[in-house]
């Protein structure tokens, strides 16, 4: 079967440049080329899908005591950096923000929690609404692989798979056995926001996420320091080892996602702030940080994701850093995108 090649809406650079960069397995650390990890998006318009009245149909639980949330104390912190690694992502400049206190989920939202949400509300996630979601090539069974009729031009390891959903992550013939405590994936920003609203919470802002990720430490690449490994040589997050996308050597113990909390918490007590699954935040994407007080932009076309995922590596997507960021449309879903919730205090 000849696969049709998808044409992506590329936000940063030409598809031909993206493809040559990705094919070589590198991502220019100066940010002159983008490695395509923020390029997946559905062709439909955001305004056609999401409306606040969709959330208003869902009963929220404001009486829950919200266990497993960490209080992040308000105060000043430095967002961004004056030493950006991917310039075109607007990781710079460093700017001082003063945020109020907030609560943040200790863990990413799990399959078990999302299952409760679906059962309680009957909510239809975007991957089911559209009928497909993006899956990493090489993970499909022969039967599922035979159904794939298209690939992503700029990143051919991404396949739009019919029937891939949060509870069938690698296609219809897969399930969540042994993964109920893993982060839910194949969820859109719309889905994440609906869940948080049902739980009596909200999505964190980009500033809140970055403050929590840094854990009170300024100028570090990662929550624990500047080295990918901990001081004792232990793996501190679930990222890709080996040559992407050909082989994950699983030196950290995991091929795909890992159970939430499998790696050490940072200084604030939150887990998996980098790696495992990308996390949606509330903000619309912007590259203009002038005059920003940390509040999300009032409107836009794409939403911000933070933290990186198990697919991230310095060879391909060096965005598993607290200051790193990427974007995609609010209705896009994939194998490596999840979320956690926050709550104002």
C-alpha positions in Angstrom: 0.0 0.0 0.0 1.3 3.4 -0.9 1.1 5.8 1.9 -0.1 9.3 1.2 2.3 12.0 2.6 0.7 14.5 4.9 1.6 18.2 4.4 2.0 19.8 7.8 1.4 23.4 8.7 4.9 24.3 9.7 5.2 27.2 12.0 8.9 27.8 12.0 10.8 26.6 8.9 10.3 25.0 5.6 9.3 21.3 5.5 12.3 20.5 3.3 14.7 21.9 5.9 12.9 20.2 8.7 13.0 16.9 7.0 16.8 17.0 6.3 17.4 18.0 9.9 15.3 15.3 11.3 16.6 12.7 8.9 20.1 13.2 10.2 18.9 12.7 13.7 20.0 16.1 15.0 18.5 19.3 16.3 20.7 22.3 16.0 21.3 23.5 19.5 21.4 27.1 18.4 17.8 26.8 17.2 18.5 27.7 13.6 16.6 24.6 12.5 13.5 23.2 14.2 13.3 19.5 14.7 9.6 19.2 14.0 8.4 18.0 17.4 6.0 20.9 17.6 4.7 20.6 14.1 2.0 18.0 14.4 -1.4 19.6 14.2 -4.9 18.9 12.8 -6.0 20.8 9.7 -9.3 21.8 11.3 -9.8 25.2 12.8 -9.7 25.6 16.6 -12.9 27.6 16.6 -14.8 24.8 15.0 -14.2 22.4 17.9 -14.0 24.0 21.3 -16.4 26.2 23.1 -16.8 26.9 26.8 -20.3 25.5 26.9 -18.7 22.1 26.3 -17.1 22.3 29.7 -20.3 23.8 31.3 -22.1 20.6 30.5 -19.8 18.7 32.9 -20.4 18.7 36.6 -17.4 19.9 38.6 -16.4 18.6 42.1 -15.5 21.7 44.2 -15.8 19.7 47.4 -12.9 17.4 46.8 -10.0 18.0 49.1 -7.6 17.6 46.2 -5.2 15.0 47.5 -1.8 14.7 45.8 -1.5 18.4 45.1 1.5 20.4 46.1 1.3 24.0 47.3 3.7 26.2 45.3 4.3 29.3 47.4 3.9 32.6 45.7 6.8 35.0 45.0 9.3 36.0 42.5 11.1 33.7 40.1 13.0 33.9 36.8 11.2 32.7 33.8 13.0 32.0 30.6 16.7 32.3 30.1 19.3 34.6 28.5 21.1 31.4 27.3 18.5 29.9 25.0 19.2 26.5 23.3 16.4 26.7 20.8 16.2 30.4 19.9 13.1 30.2 17.7 11.1 28.8 20.6 11.5 32.1 22.3 13.1 30.6 25.4 14.6 34.0 26.1 14.8 36.5 27.6 15.1 35.8 31.3 12.5 37.9 33.1 11.4 38.2 36.7 7.8 37.3 37.5 5.9 37.5 40.7 3.2 34.8 40.9 0.6 34.2 43.6 0.6 30.8 45.4 -1.1 27.9 43.6 -1.7 24.2 43.9 -0.2 21.8 41.3 -0.9 18.1 40.9 2.0 16.1 42.3 1.7 13.7 39.3 0.6 13.8 35.7 -3.1 12.7 35.3 -3.2 8.9 34.9 -5.2 6.6 32.7 -7.1 5.5 35.8 -8.1 9.1 36.6 -9.1 9.8 33.0 -11.1 6.6 32.9 -13.1 7.8 35.9 -13.7 11.1 34.1 -15.0 9.4 30.9 -17.3 7.1 32.9 -18.7 9.9 35.0 -19.3 12.4 32.1 -19.6 10.5 28.9 -17.1 13.0 27.4 -16.0 12.3 23.9 -12.2 13.0 23.5 -10.9 14.7 20.4 -9.0 11.5 19.2 -12.3 9.7 19.1 -14.2 12.6 17.6 -11.7 12.9 14.7 -11.1 9.2 14.5 -7.3 9.1 14.6 -4.3 10.2 16.6 -0.5 10.3 16.0 1.6 7.2 16.9 5.3 6.5 16.6 6.2 4.3 13.7 7.4 0.8 14.7 4.9 0.4 17.5 2.0 -0.9 15.4 1.0 -4.5 14.9 1.1 -5.7 11.3 -2.6 -5.5 11.1 -2.8 -2.0 12.3 0.2 -0.9 10.2 -1.5 -2.2 7.1 -4.3 0.3 7.7 -2.0 3.3 7.7 -2.3 5.3 4.5 -0.4 8.4 5.3 2.8 9.7 7.0 3.9 13.0 8.2 6.2 14.6 5.6 8.5 16.5 8.0 8.7 13.7 10.6 8.0 10.3 8.9 8.2 8.5 12.2 4.8 10.0 13.1 1.8 8.0 11.7 -1.8 9.2 11.9 -3.5 6.0 13.1 -7.2 5.4 12.9 -8.6 4.2 16.2 -5.6 5.3 18.3 -7.1 6.8 21.5 -6.2 7.3 25.1 -7.3 3.7 25.9 -5.9 2.2 22.7 -2.6 4.0 22.6 -0.9 2.0 19.8 -4.1 1.3 17.8 -7.3 -0.6 18.2 -5.6 -3.9 19.0 -3.8 -2.5 22.1 -5.1 -1.6 25.5 -4.1 -0.2 28.9 -3.2 -3.5 30.7 -0.4 -2.7 33.1 -0.6 1.0 32.3 -3.4 2.4 34.4 -0.9 4.3 36.5 0.9 5.8 33.5 0.0 9.3 32.3 -3.0 9.5 30.0 -1.9 10.3 26.4 -3.6 11.0 23.1 -5.4 13.9 24.8 -5.9 17.3 23.3 -5.7 20.7 25.1 -9.5 20.6 24.9 -9.6 17.2 26.7 -7.2 18.3 29.3 -9.1 21.5 30.1 -12.4 19.6 30.3 -10.9 17.0 32.8 -9.4 19.7 35.0 -12.7 21.6 35.0 -14.6 18.4 36.0 -12.1 17.9 38.8 -12.6 21.4 40.1 -9.2 22.5 38.9 -7.7 24.2 35.9 -4.7 23.8 33.6 -1.5 25.5 35.0 -0.2 28.6 33.2 3.2 28.3 31.4 4.7 30.5 34.2 3.3 28.3 36.9 4.6 25.1 35.2 8.0 26.6 34.8 8.2 27.8 38.3 7.2 24.4 39.7 9.6 22.6 37.3 12.6 24.7 38.5 11.8 23.8 42.1 13.2 27.0 43.5 16.5 26.7 41.7 17.5 29.3 39.0 19.8 28.7 36.0 19.6 24.9 35.9 18.9 23.0 32.7 16.9 20.3 34.6 15.0 20.3 37.9 18.0 18.5 39.6 20.9 20.3 37.9 22.8 20.5 34.6 23.6 16.9 34.0 21.1 14.4 32.5 21.9 11.9 35.3 21.7 12.5 39.0 24.7 12.8 41.2 24.8 9.0 41.8 24.5 8.4 38.0 20.9 7.4 38.2 18.3 8.4 35.5 16.1 11.2 36.8 13.5 11.3 34.0 12.0 9.2 31.3 13.6 10.3 28.0 14.9 8.5 24.9 18.3 6.7 25.0 19.8 5.4 21.8 19.4 6.6 18.2 16.1 8.3 17.6 13.8 7.1 16.1 15.4 3.8 15.3 16.2 2.4 18.7 15.4 3.2 22.3 17.9 1.3 24.5 15.7 1.8 27.5 18.6 2.5 29.8 16.1 4.4 32.1 14.0 1.3 32.2 11.2 2.3 29.9 10.5 2.1 26.2 7.4 4.3 26.2 5.7 6.0 29.2 6.5 5.1 32.7 4.2 5.0 35.8 3.8 8.5 37.3 6.2 9.0 40.1 8.6 6.4 38.9 11.4 9.0 39.0 12.4 11.2 41.9 10.5 14.4 42.7 12.1 17.8 42.5 12.7 20.1 45.4 9.0 21.1 45.4 7.8 17.5 45.6 6.4 17.2 42.0 7.3 14.4 39.7 7.9 14.0 36.0 8.1 17.7 35.3 10.3 16.8 32.4 10.1 13.7 30.3 7.5 10.9 30.2 4.7 13.0 28.5 4.5 16.5 27.2 2.1 18.6 29.3 -0.5 21.0 28.1 -0.6 24.4 29.8 -3.3 27.1 29.6 -1.4 29.6 27.5 -1.8 30.5 23.9 1.6 30.5 22.2 3.5 33.8 21.8 7.1 34.7 21.1 6.6 38.2 22.5 7.4 38.3 26.2 7.7 42.1 26.5 5.6 43.4 29.4 4.5 39.9 30.3 3.4 39.4 33.9 3.0 35.7 33.5 -0.6 35.8 32.6 -1.6 33.8 29.5 -2.1 35.7 26.3 -5.8 36.5 25.7 -6.0 34.7 22.3 -4.0 32.9 19.7 -4.0 29.9 17.4 -1.8 27.3 19.1 -1.3 26.2 22.7 1.9 25.8 24.7 3.2 22.4 25.8 6.0 22.0 28.4 8.3 19.4 29.8 9.2 17.1 26.9 8.4 13.4 26.7 9.9 9.9 26.6 10.6 10.6 22.9 12.9 13.5 23.6 16.7 13.3 23.1 19.4 15.8 22.4 19.6 14.2 18.9 16.0 15.2 18.0 14.1 17.3 20.5 16.2 18.9 23.2 13.1 20.3 24.9 13.1 18.2 28.1 14.2 21.3 30.0 12.2 23.6 32.4 12.7 26.6 30.1 12.0 24.8 26.9 8.6 25.0 25.2 6.7 24.1 22.0 3.3 24.4 20.6 0.5 22.8 18.6 -3.2 23.3 17.9 -5.6 22.7 20.8 -7.3 19.7 19.1 -4.1 17.8 18.2 -3.4 14.5 20.0 -0.5 12.1 20.1 1.3 9.2 21.8 3.5 11.5 23.9 1.1 14.3 25.1 -0.6 14.4 28.5 -1.2 17.0 31.3 -1.6 17.7 35.0 -4.0 20.2 36.7 -3.5 23.2 38.9 -5.8 25.1 41.3 -5.8 28.7 42.5 -5.6 29.3 46.3 
